[in-house]
Amino acid sequence: MAIAAIKGDRTLAQLSEQFDVHPNQITSWKAQLEGGAADVFGPGSSVATLPAVDVKSLHAKIGELTLENDFLEGALTKAGLLSAKR
């Protein structure tokens, strides 16, 4: 609706009748779109950058979980609770 208001093809009265919304609300939405569209579509948006990932700690965690999985797989296989065929 705000895009239709920006296009200017129809008057506020026509838009408010078509969408059953008060003209002041359309004007407000139009102003919000005009003020915020650059943030959404423009380069260098103000979206917070992602924090740096500590790859060493992630690799350490993967190694830890792999060891745990291998240990549990061996223990369950010895106990007969896990099939050797996988």
HELIX and SHEET records of a PDB file:
HELIX    1   1 ALA A    2  LYS A    7  1                                   6    
HELIX    2   2 LEU A   12  PHE A   19  1                                   8    
HELIX    3   3 PRO A   23  PHE A   41  1                                  19    
HELIX    4   4 VAL A   55  LYS A   78  1                                  24    
END                                                                             
